[in-house]
Each structure stands twice: as C-alpha cells, then as structure tokens.
Amino acid sequence: WAALELSSLLGTARSAPILQGDGVVCFEASEFLARLRSTAIREPVVLPFGAIRLRSPALGRLLAAAQAKLRSGGSVDEVASGQSASELLRPLVLAGRCRLVSGAEARVREDGGSRADDLTYFTESPLKSSGWLLGGAAAESPELWQALLTSPAWQSSHCLPLLWTEEDSKVFLGDPGTGTRVHQDILWVPQLAFTLAGEKLLAVSGWQEGGDENSAERVAAPEEAAISVVRALPGDLAAFNASAPHEAANAGTGPTATLYQGFLPLAGVPRFCEAPSEPPRPLSRDSGCVRHDGTWEVLRPPTDTGQQPLVETLALLRRELQQEGLGDDVRRTFDEAQA
C-alpha cells in the first residue's frame, strides 16, 4: 500500500462533483457491492477511492503501476513508443485484440488542449496482455471482478450472486479530449469501471421502457431522457448499464487509463434480454464458423465452453436459494428474470 501513495490520492482535489444528475455515490464498500448485485444499475453507482475502501491489494497494485507509468504526463504516443521488447503493443493492435483510434476520429471534447492529429486512444486491451502499460502487474493481476469477489467486503455481504462476468477486463488509455461518442453497447449488461490514472467522464442517459427503443440503430437524444455525469479520478469505481446511451471522455491534463469489465446481476436480466440480437448462424457453408452478437454467448453458450444456458443457471440458482428461503422481493426478481 505504501507504493500507492495513499495520502496523495486521498488529498486529490476534485474540481467538480463526483456525480451530477441521477445516481448514487456510496461511501461504504458494502453498500456499493449490494447495489451492483441486487439492481439493474439503471443509474450510475460510484464508490470514490474504491481501491482503498475495498482494501484490495490487487487493485492497489494496478493503480500504482499505472501511476508510475504515466507520472511523467507525456502523451499516449510517448507511452506506446517507450514500451520494452517484452511489452509490445503493436501485435495486439494488428491482431484486433486492442483497437487504435487516432486523430479527429478519437476526439469527443474540444477542450483537450491538443491538436486533433496528435490524439491517440487505445481501447479494449485485455488486462493480461497490457504489460505495455502496467508492466508485470498486468499478467499477475486477477481480472477486475475477481479482485472484487475476493475482497473482504464481498465475502462479508449477503446478497445475490452474479450470473455472469465478462471473460476479460479491458484497459482503455487515451489523451485528454479523446473518448467514445454516444452509443449503446451490443451486449446490454452493466459495466464496472476502475479509473487507474487521469480523469474519466461518463455521461449516461436513462433508458425508456417499451416503445421503439429495441433497435440497434436507435440512440436517445439528450433531450429524451435525463443525463447523469460521473467524474471519476484514480482509485474510483463506477458502474453503469451499457445498454443506456452513454459517452466516455478522457479529461484532465494527461492520459487517462480506465479498466472495464461487464457483469450481469439477476435484476439486469430483463433489460439484457431486450437487446437487439440475432441467433447464431454460419458465416459460410464451408467455414464452419458461427456468427453471433455476444448476447447469445450468455443466453446459449457454445457447448465446448462448459457453461450452461442462462435459463438453466437461473433455475439452479433459484433452487439453491429456496433452501434458504426467498423473500418476496427476491422471488419477484427471479420471476421477472425467468420470464
């Protein structure tokens, strides 16, 4: 923990509120985890200094590694060019395991302070392969959700288990002013975000029930629903539902690094099942490959993964919890999820 320089983190000045609009700011780790496990995360939920409040050495090591790498305040291009031979980023980009967005395409904010042609944004780099940013801590660290599952706060709480977590947690690193424009994720699940360095702005719109929303092309205009804005600093944890229209922007004076991982709580199943999706189908007669949009990986996983369909997971979990006795609220949540 000494490597984290906790005193400097705790003394970080916030120039703006942590959360504007609807949402919840938690100051107890147990409350934060309970909301993630028992709600659909309709509005953002934030745990300031989450790495400290969770007393997680794993999150602390990741935070310290990112701070050490980015302490000089150079650009993302400088970070990428300074990698060692054992921490190559280029093969990840060429293999499509990490996306590179640059120039005007990467800019979402005009106050970034750099010319558009100087901007770089790396997205979706798998944690275990992100030694180019986090050094040895990347390969040694558990995935983001695994770090939470092994925290004392999780072990001491008594809430519903998660139904599914994304296989990889992914690193996003961008210059000030870069980000992802308003969109809805293909996979309609909540996302957990852990800010490693810099300053992350997450603008999340509420979603509308019913109507014409169940369309892959539809993204709500700002005036259609209230917008919540999370301003996350290093060490903060935030959760939001990625099915809602949202925008992510990198602010601050230097590069911003954030770690994301998706998850599915019981209460999130109805919203998840509303996502536009298409059943798996062969890409061609000869390839033997199957095309799907991600939703079906959760609903009906391929048999060779050893995972069971979501409907079977729900039924098994319900039988297990019925032995302990289900309250009316939990029984109602199960009914909605199974429907």
SVG drawing of the C-alpha trace seen along z (x, -y; Angstrom):
<svg xmlns="http://www.w3.org/2000/svg" viewBox="-44 -24 57 53">
<polyline fill="none" stroke="black" stroke-width="0.4" points="0.0,0.0 2.9,-2.4 3.5,-2.3 0.1,-3.7 1.0,-7.0 -2.5,-6.9 -2.1,-10.3 -1.7,-12.0 -4.7,-10.1 -6.9,-10.9 -5.8,-14.5 -6.7,-14.7 -8.7,-17.9 -12.0,-17.5 -12.8,-20.5 -16.3,-19.3 -18.9,-17.0 -18.3,-13.2 -21.8,-12.8 -24.3,-15.2 -27.8,-14.0 -29.5,-10.8 -27.4,-8.1 -25.8,-7.1 -22.5,-7.9 -21.6,-5.3 -19.1,-5.8 -19.3,-2.2 -18.0,0.6 -20.8,2.9 -23.5,0.6 -21.8,0.3 -21.5,4.0 -25.0,4.6 -26.3,2.2 -24.3,3.9 -25.6,7.4 -29.2,6.5 -30.2,3.9 -30.1,3.4 -27.8,0.3 -30.4,-1.9 -28.4,-5.0 -24.7,-5.2 -23.3,-3.9 -20.0,-5.3 -17.5,-4.3 -14.9,-7.1 -11.5,-5.8 -12.9,-2.3 -9.5,-0.6 -8.9,-1.9 -12.5,-1.3 -12.4,2.3 -8.9,2.8 -7.9,4.6 -4.1,5.2 -4.8,6.3 -6.5,3.0 -3.8,1.2 -1.0,2.8 -2.7,1.9 -3.3,-1.6 0.4,-2.0 1.6,-0.5 -0.5,-2.9 0.5,-5.9 4.2,-5.1 4.0,-4.7 2.0,-7.9 3.6,-10.1 5.6,-12.0 2.5,-13.3 3.6,-12.5 1.2,-11.7 -0.3,-8.3 2.0,-8.1 5.0,-8.6 3.8,-5.8 3.4,-3.5 6.8,-4.3 8.5,-3.7 7.5,-0.1 10.1,2.6 10.5,5.6 8.5,7.8 5.6,5.4 4.8,5.0 1.5,3.2 1.7,3.5 0.9,7.2 -2.2,6.6 -3.4,3.9 -2.6,6.0 -4.4,9.0 -7.5,6.9 -7.3,7.5 -6.7,3.8 -8.2,1.0 -6.4,-2.1 -8.4,-5.3 -6.5,-8.5 -6.9,-12.0 -10.2,-13.6 -12.0,-10.3 -10.8,-10.0 -11.8,-13.5 -15.0,-13.9 -14.1,-17.1 -12.9,-20.4 -11.1,-21.4 -8.5,-18.6 -5.7,-21.1 -4.0,-19.1 -4.4,-19.3 -6.7,-16.6 -3.8,-14.9 -1.9,-14.5 -4.6,-12.5 -4.5,-8.7 -6.9,-6.4 -6.2,-2.7 -9.3,-0.7 -10.2,2.8 -6.7,4.1 -7.1,7.3 -5.7,6.8 -3.4,9.8 -1.9,8.5 -1.5,4.9 2.1,5.1 2.8,2.3 1.1,0.0 1.1,1.9 4.3,3.9 4.4,7.1 1.2,6.1 -0.9,6.8 -0.1,10.6 0.0,11.1 -3.3,9.3 -6.7,11.0 -9.4,9.7 -11.3,6.7 -14.3,8.5 -12.2,11.3 -10.5,8.7 -13.9,7.6 -15.1,11.1 -12.1,11.8 -12.4,8.6 -13.4,8.7 -16.4,6.5 -17.8,9.1 -17.1,12.0 -18.9,10.4 -22.0,9.4 -25.1,11.5 -26.6,10.6 -27.5,12.4 -24.5,13.8 -23.7,12.6 -25.0,14.7 -22.1,13.8 -19.0,11.8 -17.1,10.9 -14.2,13.1 -11.6,10.3 -11.3,6.9 -10.1,4.4 -7.8,1.4 -8.6,-1.9 -5.9,-4.6 -6.5,-8.0 -5.1,-11.5 -7.2,-14.4 -10.1,-15.1 -10.4,-11.6 -13.2,-9.2 -16.1,-7.2 -19.1,-9.1 -22.7,-8.4 -23.6,-4.8 -25.2,-1.7 -23.1,1.4 -24.0,4.6 -24.1,6.5 -26.8,5.0 -25.1,5.5 -23.8,3.3 -20.1,2.3 -17.8,1.8 -15.1,-0.9 -12.0,-1.4 -10.0,-4.6 -6.3,-4.0 -5.0,-7.4 -6.2,-10.8 -9.8,-11.8 -12.8,-9.9 -16.1,-11.5 -19.0,-9.1 -22.3,-10.6 -25.1,-8.1 -28.7,-8.7 -31.7,-6.9 -33.5,-4.4 -37.1,-4.3 -39.3,-1.4 -41.1,0.2 -41.7,-1.9 -39.3,-1.8 -36.1,-1.5 -35.4,2.1 -33.4,1.2 -29.7,1.5 -29.6,-1.9 -31.5,-3.9 -29.6,-6.1 -31.5,-8.5 -31.0,-12.3 -30.1,-14.2 -33.5,-15.8 -35.2,-12.4 -34.0,-11.4 -32.1,-12.8 -28.3,-12.5 -26.1,-11.6 -22.4,-12.5 -19.7,-10.7 -16.3,-12.4 -14.0,-9.6 -10.5,-10.1 -7.7,-7.5 -8.9,-4.8 -12.6,-5.4 -15.0,-2.6 -18.2,-3.3 -20.9,-1.1 -23.4,-1.9 -25.7,0.0 -24.1,0.1 -27.5,0.7 -28.2,-3.0 -26.9,-5.6 -23.6,-6.8 -20.4,-8.7 -17.0,-8.3 -14.4,-11.1 -10.9,-11.4 -10.3,-14.7 -7.5,-16.0 -4.1,-17.2 -2.5,-13.9 -3.5,-10.4 -6.5,-8.7 -6.4,-4.9 -9.5,-3.0 -10.2,0.7 -13.7,2.1 -15.4,5.4 -19.0,6.3 -21.3,8.3 -24.9,9.5 -26.8,9.4 -30.2,11.1 -32.1,7.8 -30.3,7.0 -31.7,10.0 -35.0,8.4 -33.1,5.4 -30.4,7.7 -33.0,9.8 -34.4,6.7 -31.2,6.2 -31.4,6.5 -29.9,9.8 -29.8,12.5 -29.4,16.2 -26.1,17.8 -25.8,18.6 -23.0,20.0 -20.8,17.4 -20.5,19.6 -21.2,23.1 -17.5,24.1 -16.1,22.2 -17.9,24.0 -17.7,20.7 -20.7,19.2 -21.6,15.5 -23.4,14.1 -23.6,10.7 -22.4,11.6 -25.8,11.8 -26.1,15.4 -22.8,16.3 -24.6,15.6 -28.1,16.9 -26.8,20.1 -23.0,20.6 -21.3,23.0 -21.2,26.5 -17.4,26.6 -17.2,23.8 -18.6,25.9 -21.0,23.1 -24.7,23.7 -27.5,21.6 -28.7,18.7 -32.2,20.2 -30.6,23.2 -28.3,21.0 -31.4,19.2 -33.3,22.3 -30.3,23.8 -29.7,20.7 -33.4,20.4 -33.4,24.0 -30.3,23.3 -31.7,20.1 -35.1,21.6 -33.4,23.8 -32.5,20.7 -35.9,19.1 -36.7,16.4 -38.1,13.1 -40.9,11.6 -38.6,9.1 -36.1,11.8 -38.9,14.1 -40.3,11.3 -36.9,10.6 -36.5,14.3 -39.9,14.3 -39.1,11.3 -35.7,12.7 -37.1,16.2 -39.9,14.6"/>
</svg>
